[in-house]
Amino acid sequence: MKKASLLLILIFLLTQLLGLYLGSEYVKMLNARLVQPVFSDPESIQNSIYLFTAIPIVTAFIILVIKFREEFFRVIELSVIFFCSWITFDLLIGTSMFPLPLGLFLALLLVGWRILRPTILNQNITLITSASGVGAVLGASLGIFPCILLMVFLSIYDYISVFITRHMVFIGRKLVRSSSAMVISAPSDLRAFLSSKDLPPEEVSKRMLHLGGGDIVVPLMFTVSVFSSYGVISSLSVIASSAGGLALLMLYLSKRPEVTLPGLPFICSGCLLGFFLSTL
């Protein structure tokens, strides 16, 4: 699974770098007063509390939908992909195409591609596109301390949801088996990128490694927040160190492939290490 681990880290880095660029563009727009931040007071810890409180509520809703109306979850997923990728394309291109904004048009194309020919390739492209825009906007709208507080909260929650309540394990398995675009999938055989992932569950676990969208959005959020306050060098330090945390996770899983581990404690620890080192 060495190839899969390297590919997963590469996709993680690509998303972080794309999100950093998008975040820099959004920060410029904020400074020019062309847009408003998501939160009126980026430095308030109430923002962290609000976001953290929303996570268990959304998670509970997802569990109910997956259990009782799994086909409806597909509609929710495609809607999330559409709106989040629209944000990304607008920040990336920022032009219009009559009669529709170009970002909206490209988001529709991405969703259509995902519906008509679902592959591992467009599953990952979809998540990269969706996560980079959301992480950029949130990071530019939150101060450093609220971001750190939120990362600590979410890392603890991730640990509890994997080892104690186990509900995140349930969700993860369902998302992997349904080829959800809310999960990155890194195959050990690169040719699998272009094929449909209609494999038995045991084959999926043998051939691929997976990383949830939250494990990408949360560090990206912090990276952009660091960029807006400390500049590009510190933000690149955060990216490098968070990738190092992910690499440690992959190293541990390579020795204990039967174990399911929460990703955020490893990745967020790397984020904080990179940030503190960059401020010395």
C-alpha positions as CSV (number, residue, x, y, z in Angstrom):
1,M,0.0,0.0,0.0
2,K,3.0,2.3,-0.3
3,K,1.8,3.7,-3.6
4,A,-1.6,4.4,-2.1
5,S,-0.1,6.2,0.9
6,L,2.1,8.4,-1.3
7,L,-0.9,9.1,-3.6
8,L,-3.1,10.0,-0.6
9,I,-0.5,12.4,0.8
10,L,0.0,13.9,-2.7
11,I,-3.8,14.6,-3.0
12,F,-3.8,16.1,0.4
13,L,-1.0,18.4,-0.5
14,L,-2.6,19.4,-3.8
15,T,-5.8,20.3,-2.0
16,Q,-4.0,22.3,0.7
17,L,-2.0,24.3,-1.9
18,L,-5.1,25.0,-4.1
19,G,-7.0,26.0,-1.0
20,L,-4.2,28.3,0.0
21,Y,-4.3,30.0,-3.3
22,L,-8.1,30.4,-3.2
23,G,-7.8,31.7,0.4
24,S,-5.3,34.3,-0.7
25,E,-7.8,35.5,-3.4
26,Y,-10.6,35.6,-0.8
27,V,-8.4,37.6,1.6
28,K,-7.8,40.1,-1.1
29,M,-11.5,40.4,-1.7
30,L,-12.1,40.9,2.0
31,N,-9.4,43.6,2.2
32,A,-11.0,45.3,-0.8
33,R,-14.4,45.0,0.9
34,L,-15.8,43.2,-2.1
35,V,-17.1,40.4,0.1
36,Q,-18.0,39.9,3.8
37,P,-16.4,37.2,6.0
38,V,-18.7,34.3,7.1
39,F,-18.4,35.6,10.7
40,S,-18.8,39.3,11.5
41,D,-16.1,39.0,14.2
42,P,-13.4,36.5,13.1
43,E,-11.6,36.6,16.4
44,S,-14.6,35.6,18.5
45,I,-14.5,32.1,20.1
46,Q,-18.2,31.9,19.7
47,N,-17.5,31.1,16.0
48,S,-15.6,27.9,17.1
49,I,-18.4,26.9,19.5
50,Y,-21.1,27.5,16.8
51,L,-19.2,25.3,14.3
52,F,-18.4,22.6,16.7
53,T,-22.0,22.5,18.0
54,A,-23.2,22.1,14.4
55,I,-21.0,19.1,13.7
56,P,-22.7,16.5,15.9
57,I,-26.1,17.7,14.7
58,V,-25.1,17.3,11.1
59,T,-23.5,14.0,11.8
60,A,-26.7,12.7,13.5
61,F,-28.7,13.8,10.5
62,I,-26.3,12.0,8.1
63,I,-26.5,8.8,10.2
64,L,-30.3,8.8,10.0
65,V,-30.3,9.5,6.3
66,I,-27.8,6.7,5.6
67,K,-29.7,4.2,7.7
68,F,-33.2,4.9,6.5
69,R,-33.1,6.9,3.2
70,E,-29.7,6.1,1.7
71,E,-30.8,7.2,-1.8
72,F,-31.7,10.7,-0.4
73,F,-28.1,11.0,0.9
74,R,-26.9,10.9,-2.7
75,V,-29.1,14.0,-3.5
76,I,-27.6,15.8,-0.4
77,E,-24.1,14.8,-1.5
78,L,-24.5,16.1,-5.0
79,S,-26.1,19.4,-3.7
80,V,-23.1,19.9,-1.4
81,I,-20.7,19.2,-4.3
82,F,-22.5,21.7,-6.5
83,F,-22.5,24.6,-4.1
84,C,-19.0,24.0,-2.7
85,S,-17.4,23.6,-6.1
86,W,-19.3,26.7,-7.3
87,I,-17.4,28.7,-4.6
88,T,-14.1,27.2,-5.8
89,F,-14.7,28.0,-9.4
90,D,-15.8,31.5,-8.7
91,L,-12.7,32.2,-6.7
92,L,-10.5,30.4,-9.2
93,I,-11.9,32.0,-12.4
94,G,-14.1,34.9,-11.3
95,T,-15.7,35.5,-14.8
96,S,-19.1,35.0,-16.2
97,M,-20.5,33.3,-19.2
98,F,-23.9,34.6,-20.4
99,P,-26.5,33.8,-19.2
100,L,-24.9,31.9,-16.3
101,P,-21.9,32.6,-14.1
102,L,-19.0,30.5,-15.3
103,G,-18.4,29.1,-11.9
104,L,-22.0,27.8,-11.7
105,F,-21.7,26.3,-15.2
106,L,-18.5,24.5,-14.3
107,A,-20.0,23.2,-11.1
108,L,-22.9,21.8,-13.1
109,L,-20.5,20.1,-15.5
110,L,-18.6,18.6,-12.5
111,V,-21.8,17.2,-10.9
112,G,-23.0,15.9,-14.3
113,W,-19.6,14.1,-14.9
114,R,-19.9,12.6,-11.4
115,I,-23.5,11.4,-12.1
116,L,-23.0,10.0,-15.6
117,R,-19.6,8.3,-15.2
118,P,-18.6,7.9,-11.5
119,T,-14.9,6.9,-11.2
120,I,-12.3,7.2,-8.5
121,L,-10.7,10.0,-10.6
122,N,-13.7,12.2,-10.6
123,Q,-14.5,11.2,-7.0
124,N,-11.2,12.7,-5.9
125,I,-11.4,15.7,-8.3
126,T,-14.8,16.5,-6.9
127,L,-13.6,16.4,-3.3
128,I,-10.5,18.4,-4.0
129,T,-12.7,21.1,-5.8
130,S,-15.3,21.1,-3.1
131,A,-13.0,21.1,0.0
132,S,-10.6,23.7,-1.3
133,G,-13.2,26.4,-1.6
134,V,-15.0,25.7,1.6
135,G,-11.7,25.5,3.6
136,A,-10.5,28.7,2.1
137,V,-13.6,30.8,2.9
138,L,-13.8,29.5,6.4
139,G,-10.1,30.0,7.1
140,A,-10.2,33.6,5.8
141,S,-13.2,34.2,8.1
142,L,-11.7,32.9,11.3
143,G,-8.9,34.1,13.5
144,I,-6.0,32.0,14.6
145,F,-7.2,31.3,18.2
146,P,-10.8,30.3,17.2
147,C,-9.2,28.0,14.5
148,I,-6.9,26.4,17.1
149,L,-9.8,25.9,19.5
150,L,-12.0,24.4,16.8
151,M,-9.2,22.0,15.8
152,V,-8.7,20.8,19.4
153,F,-12.5,20.3,19.8
154,L,-12.8,18.4,16.6
155,S,-9.7,16.2,17.3
156,I,-11.2,15.2,20.6
157,Y,-14.5,14.6,18.9
158,D,-12.8,12.5,16.2
159,Y,-11.1,10.4,18.8
160,I,-14.4,9.8,20.7
161,S,-16.4,9.1,17.5
162,V,-13.9,6.4,16.3
163,F,-12.8,4.7,19.5
164,I,-15.8,5.1,21.9
165,T,-19.1,5.8,20.1
166,R,-17.8,4.2,16.8
167,H,-20.4,6.2,14.8
168,M,-17.7,7.8,12.6
169,V,-16.5,4.3,11.7
170,F,-20.1,3.4,10.6
171,I,-20.3,6.5,8.5
172,G,-16.9,6.0,7.0
173,R,-17.6,2.4,5.9
174,K,-20.9,3.5,4.3
175,L,-19.3,6.3,2.4
176,V,-16.5,4.1,1.2
177,R,-18.9,1.4,0.0
178,S,-21.1,3.9,-1.8
179,S,-18.1,5.6,-3.6
180,S,-19.0,8.9,-1.9
181,A,-17.2,12.0,-3.1
182,M,-17.0,13.1,0.5
183,V,-14.1,10.7,0.9
184,I,-10.7,10.6,-0.9
185,S,-9.8,7.2,-2.3
186,A,-6.2,6.4,-3.2
187,P,-5.8,3.1,-5.0
188,S,-2.6,1.1,-5.0
189,D,-3.0,0.5,-8.7
190,L,-3.2,3.8,-10.5
191,R,-5.1,2.3,-13.4
192,A,-8.1,2.0,-11.0
193,F,-8.5,5.7,-11.2
194,L,-10.4,5.4,-14.5
195,S,-12.5,2.4,-13.5
196,S,-15.7,2.2,-11.6
197,K,-15.3,1.3,-7.9
198,D,-18.0,-1.3,-7.8
199,L,-15.8,-3.7,-5.8
200,P,-16.7,-6.0,-2.9
201,P,-16.1,-4.3,0.5
202,E,-13.1,-6.5,1.3
203,E,-11.5,-5.7,-2.0
204,V,-12.0,-2.0,-1.5
205,S,-10.2,-2.2,1.9
206,K,-7.3,-4.2,0.4
207,R,-6.7,-2.0,-2.7
208,M,-7.3,1.5,-1.4
209,L,-6.7,4.0,1.4
210,H,-9.3,6.6,2.3
211,L,-9.4,10.0,4.0
212,G,-12.5,11.9,4.9
213,G,-13.3,15.3,3.6
214,G,-13.2,16.8,7.1
215,D,-9.5,15.7,7.5
216,I,-8.8,18.0,4.5
217,V,-11.0,21.0,5.2
218,V,-10.0,21.5,8.9
219,P,-6.2,21.8,8.3
220,L,-6.9,23.9,5.2
221,M,-9.0,26.2,7.3
222,F,-6.2,26.7,9.7
223,T,-3.6,27.2,6.9
224,V,-5.6,30.0,5.4
225,S,-6.2,31.6,8.8
226,V,-2.4,31.5,9.4
227,F,-1.9,33.0,5.9
228,S,-4.2,35.9,6.6
229,S,-2.3,36.8,9.8
230,Y,1.3,35.6,9.3
231,G,1.8,35.3,5.6
232,V,2.7,32.6,3.1
233,I,5.9,31.2,4.8
234,S,4.0,30.3,8.0
235,S,1.1,28.9,6.0
236,L,3.4,26.7,3.9
237,S,5.0,25.5,7.2
238,V,1.6,24.5,8.4
239,I,0.9,22.6,5.2
240,A,4.3,20.7,5.3
241,S,3.8,19.8,8.9
242,S,0.2,18.7,8.5
243,A,1.3,16.5,5.6
244,G,4.0,15.1,8.0
245,G,1.2,14.2,10.5
246,L,-0.7,12.5,7.8
247,A,2.5,10.6,6.8
248,L,2.8,9.3,10.4
249,L,-0.8,8.1,10.3
250,M,-0.1,6.3,7.0
251,L,3.1,4.8,8.5
252,Y,1.2,3.5,11.5
253,L,-1.6,2.1,9.4
254,S,0.9,0.3,7.1
255,K,2.0,-1.7,10.2
256,R,-1.5,-2.1,11.6
257,P,-3.8,-2.2,8.5
258,E,-6.7,-3.8,10.5
259,V,-6.9,-0.7,12.7
260,T,-9.2,2.3,12.1
261,L,-7.7,5.5,13.4
262,P,-9.0,9.1,13.6
263,G,-7.1,11.4,11.2
264,L,-7.6,14.8,12.8
265,P,-5.5,14.2,15.9
266,F,-2.5,13.4,13.7
267,I,-3.1,16.1,11.1
268,C,-4.0,18.9,13.5
269,S,-1.0,18.1,15.7
270,G,1.1,18.6,12.6
271,C,-0.7,21.9,11.9
272,L,0.1,23.3,15.3
273,L,3.7,22.1,15.2
274,G,4.3,23.8,11.9
275,F,2.6,27.0,13.1
276,F,4.6,27.2,16.3
277,L,7.9,26.4,14.5
278,S,7.2,29.1,12.0
279,T,6.7,31.8,14.7
280,L,10.1,31.0,16.5
